[in-house]
Amino acid sequence: MERSAEIAILKAMGARDRLIATIFALEGIIVGGVGCVGGIAAGLALCAWFSERGIPLRSDAFTLEALPLHVDPWEVALVAAAALVLVSLASVLPARAAAVLRPVDGLRRGE
């Protein structure tokens, strides 16, 4: 709803509801996808760093010198897929709501 004035201008120029919904949904999915890929890359890099150096346990209560680390590719893929599904839902639902905004209401909100 922050972009209600822009949506109203697009509608006044003749853009259809479907086009507006598509534009906003794709923008959200692209931003979310870049964030998902960046988060997975950062997580895998951190796991690689900890695998190389280990996570030291400095306590007499533990018998391990370092905490073992294992990255399961299937779990990474499952988390990535779940994140992309959530990003898609979080993008499509507000985009559909934005698409049905009347131009007059959008211009009033944008003032």
ChimeraX attribute file (.defattr): number of C-alpha atoms within 10 A of each C-alpha:
attribute: neighborCount
match mode: 1-to-1
recipient: residues
	/A:1	14
	/A:2	10
	/A:3	12
	/A:4	22
	/A:5	19
	/A:6	15
	/A:7	26
	/A:8	24
	/A:9	15
	/A:10	16
	/A:11	20
	/A:12	13
	/A:13	9
	/A:14	9
	/A:15	14
	/A:16	13
	/A:17	20
	/A:18	12
	/A:19	13
	/A:20	19
	/A:21	22
	/A:22	16
	/A:23	14
	/A:24	21
	/A:25	21
	/A:26	16
	/A:27	15
	/A:28	20
	/A:29	20
	/A:30	16
	/A:31	12
	/A:32	20
	/A:33	18
	/A:34	12
	/A:35	15
	/A:36	18
	/A:37	14
	/A:38	12
	/A:39	13
	/A:40	16
	/A:41	12
	/A:42	12
	/A:43	13
	/A:44	14
	/A:45	12
	/A:46	12
	/A:47	16
	/A:48	15
	/A:49	12
	/A:50	16
	/A:51	16
	/A:52	10
	/A:53	10
	/A:54	15
	/A:55	14
	/A:56	12
	/A:57	13
	/A:58	11
	/A:59	9
	/A:60	7
	/A:61	7
	/A:62	10
	/A:63	9
	/A:64	12
	/A:65	12
	/A:66	15
	/A:67	12
	/A:68	11
	/A:69	13
	/A:70	8
	/A:71	11
	/A:72	8
	/A:73	9
	/A:74	9
	/A:75	10
	/A:76	14
	/A:77	12
	/A:78	11
	/A:79	14
	/A:80	17
	/A:81	13
	/A:82	12
	/A:83	17
	/A:84	19
	/A:85	15
	/A:86	14
	/A:87	20
	/A:88	18
	/A:89	15
	/A:90	15
	/A:91	22
	/A:92	21
	/A:93	13
	/A:94	15
	/A:95	23
	/A:96	17
	/A:97	12
	/A:98	21
	/A:99	22
	/A:100	14
	/A:101	16
	/A:102	15
	/A:103	18
	/A:104	14
	/A:105	12
	/A:106	21
	/A:107	15
	/A:108	11
	/A:109	14
	/A:110	14
	/A:111	7
